[in-house]
């Protein structure tokens, strides 16, 4: 039994992995596609976004968490450490946060 793995199509944002299995006399192709971000930051390593968010953060008096400056692993750890709160509270906070960000971006 032989197995051959090929990694192809490395694009700017994603890597696709195709696994081809070769079994005895017959060939069985199994296309397993795993899409992974090739970037380490929540802003997809966009230099303009990173610079904009960095300047916004430095100009604020109160320093707060900025997900766009965080790596994927930092964001995951922060999400895991969040306390359990009712969904309604989380939804209300999300709406407030999006309204605030919308006003800041204008």
Long-range contacts (C-beta under 8 A, 24 or more apart in sequence): 10-38, 11-38, 12-38, 13-37, 13-38, 13-39, 13-44, 14-38, 37-72, 39-72, 40-71, 40-72, 41-68, 41-69, 41-70, 41-71, 41-72, 42-67, 42-68, 42-69, 42-70, 42-71, 42-72, 42-75, 43-68, 43-69, 56-104
